[in-house]
Amino acid sequence: MLIAGTRVSLRALVLPIAAMMAVVAASNVAVQYPVRLFGLEEALTWGAFTYPLAFLVNDLTNRRFGPAVTRRVVYAGFALAVLLSVWLATPRIALASGSAFLVGQLLDITVFNRLRRMSWWQAPLAGSLLGSALDTVLFFSLAFAGDADMSFPVTYASTGITVPLWVGLAYFDFLVKLGCALVALVPYGALMGRMKPWAAPNSTPMSGTSA
């Protein structure tokens, strides 16, 4: 199969598509459960720890196959994840997650591709951070704004600031994603050397230190 000048087998895309679908579906279930440890039930949900894996899958796919193929993976993962999440979670969470996932992952692809010839860590880190920020804002606002169970006021003792619960969850969710983006550089760096990097058609191959 030829996609925008890049030849790739359908079999090679099964794993990243399945991984995308699994991460998003699992996160849509996990986001409904607060972290009831260390008094974090009004600050974090378990979804904050699972969803960042989608950016790792995205960046590794982009490194190997390039942006055009990675967009196809995102579209397929998006469609399958929404269908599965309607069953596992709720239609509202499924649609909010799917919309946020699609926009956030496409932004990650664009940023990664712009920076891919820079130092190996810059493209995945910048793409993940910007994509996570946009994804977080979209998901929490679409999934929980106006929901009475998620909009009661919460005051955080460390700052004295009072916000709706979903706003606080979104803030702390993004902080976790920042940490996960940094941690994900470890497996990304370990795996990038095992795969041949994509080179744009009619361009010279990229050096081993690029993304």
C-alpha positions in Angstrom: 0.0 0.0 0.0 1.3 3.4 -1.0 0.4 6.4 1.2 1.7 9.9 0.1 4.8 8.3 -1.4 5.5 6.0 1.5 5.1 2.2 1.0 3.7 0.4 4.0 2.0 -2.9 4.6 -1.4 -3.0 6.3 0.1 -5.6 8.7 2.6 -3.1 9.9 -0.1 -0.7 11.0 -2.2 -3.2 12.9 -0.1 -2.8 16.1 -0.1 1.0 16.3 -3.9 1.2 15.4 -4.7 -1.5 18.1 -2.5 0.3 20.6 -4.2 3.7 19.9 -7.6 2.1 20.3 -6.7 0.3 23.5 -5.1 3.3 25.2 -8.1 5.7 24.4 -10.7 3.1 25.4 -8.9 2.2 28.6 -8.5 5.9 29.4 -12.2 6.6 28.9 -13.0 4.0 31.5 -10.2 5.1 33.9 -11.2 8.8 33.8 -14.4 7.9 35.6 -12.5 6.7 38.6 -10.7 9.2 40.9 -7.4 8.3 42.5 -8.5 7.6 46.1 -4.9 7.7 47.4 -3.2 10.4 49.4 -6.3 12.6 49.3 -6.1 12.9 45.5 -9.7 12.0 44.7 -10.6 15.7 43.9 -7.4 16.2 41.9 -6.7 13.2 39.7 -8.4 10.3 37.8 -6.6 7.2 36.7 -7.0 8.3 33.1 -4.2 10.8 33.6 -1.7 7.9 33.8 -2.9 5.8 30.8 -3.7 8.4 28.1 -0.1 9.8 27.6 0.8 6.4 26.1 -1.1 7.5 22.9 1.5 10.1 22.3 4.3 7.6 22.6 2.6 5.4 20.0 2.0 8.4 17.8 5.6 9.6 17.9 7.1 6.1 17.2 4.7 5.6 14.3 5.6 9.1 13.0 9.3 8.3 13.2 9.0 5.1 11.3 6.3 5.9 8.7 6.0 9.7 8.5 3.1 12.0 9.1 0.8 10.9 6.3 0.7 7.3 7.4 0.5 8.3 11.1 -2.6 10.4 10.3 -4.2 7.3 8.9 -3.4 5.4 12.1 -4.9 8.2 14.2 -8.1 8.2 12.1 -8.5 4.5 12.4 -7.7 4.5 16.1 -10.1 7.3 16.6 -13.0 5.6 14.9 -12.5 2.3 16.7 -11.9 3.9 20.1 -15.1 5.9 19.9 -17.2 2.9 19.0 -15.6 0.9 21.8 -15.9 3.7 24.3 -19.6 4.2 23.7 -20.0 0.7 25.1 -17.3 0.9 27.9 -18.0 4.4 29.1 -20.8 6.9 28.1 -21.7 8.4 24.7 -20.7 11.9 26.0 -17.3 10.8 27.3 -16.7 8.7 24.1 -17.5 11.7 21.8 -15.5 14.2 24.0 -12.5 11.8 24.1 -12.7 11.1 20.4 -12.8 14.7 19.5 -10.0 15.7 21.9 -7.9 12.6 20.8 -8.2 13.5 17.1 -7.3 17.1 17.5 -4.5 16.5 20.0 -2.9 13.7 18.0 -3.0 15.6 14.8 -1.3 18.6 16.4 1.3 16.2 17.8 2.0 14.9 14.3 2.4 18.4 12.9 4.7 19.6 15.6 6.8 16.3 15.5 7.2 16.6 11.8 8.3 20.2 12.0 11.0 19.4 14.6 12.0 15.9 13.5 15.4 17.0 12.1 16.4 18.6 15.4 17.8 16.7 18.5 16.0 13.4 19.0 14.1 14.4 22.1 12.8 17.8 21.0 10.2 16.6 18.5 8.5 14.0 20.7 8.6 16.2 23.8 7.2 19.3 22.1 4.6 17.4 20.2 3.4 15.6 23.3 3.2 18.7 25.5 1.3 20.8 23.0 -1.0 17.9 22.0 -1.6 17.1 25.6 -2.5 20.7 26.5 -5.1 20.9 23.7 -6.4 17.5 24.3 -6.9 18.2 28.1 -8.8 21.4 27.5 -11.1 19.9 24.9 -11.8 16.6 26.7 -12.6 18.0 30.1 -14.7 20.8 28.8 -16.7 18.6 26.4 -17.1 15.7 28.8 -17.8 17.4 32.1 -18.7 21.1 31.8 -22.3 21.6 33.0 -22.4 18.1 34.6 -23.7 18.6 38.1 -21.7 15.7 39.5 -18.5 17.1 38.1 -19.1 20.8 38.5 -19.4 21.3 42.3 -16.9 23.8 43.7 -13.6 22.5 45.1 -11.2 24.6 47.1 -7.5 23.5 47.0 -5.9 24.3 50.3 -2.4 24.9 48.9 -3.7 27.9 46.9 -7.1 28.8 48.3 -8.5 28.8 44.8 -12.0 27.5 44.3 -13.0 26.0 40.9 -15.5 23.5 39.5 -14.3 19.9 40.1 -13.7 19.2 36.4 -11.5 22.3 36.0 -9.3 21.1 38.9 -9.2 17.6 37.5 -8.1 19.0 34.1 -5.3 21.1 35.7 -3.8 18.2 37.6 -4.4 15.8 34.7 -2.2 18.1 32.6 0.5 18.2 35.2 0.6 14.4 35.2 0.8 14.4 31.4 3.8 16.8 31.6 5.6 14.3 33.8 4.6 11.4 31.5 5.9 13.2 28.5 9.3 13.4 30.1 9.3 9.8 31.3 8.1 8.7 27.8 11.4 9.9 26.4 13.1 6.9 28.0 11.2 4.2 26.0 11.1 6.4 22.9 14.9 6.8 23.0 15.3 3.1 23.6 13.1 2.1 20.7 14.0 4.7 18.1 17.3 3.0 17.5 15.5 -0.2 16.6 13.5 1.2 13.7 14.6 2.8 10.4 13.6 6.5 10.4 11.2 7.8 7.8 12.6 10.1 5.1 10.4 12.2 2.9 10.3 11.2 -0.7 13.2 12.7 -2.7 15.0 13.7 0.5 18.2 12.5 2.0 17.9 10.1 5.0 17.9 11.7 8.4 20.8 11.3 10.8 20.7 8.9 13.7 20.3 11.7 16.3 17.2 13.2 14.8 13.6 12.2 15.7 
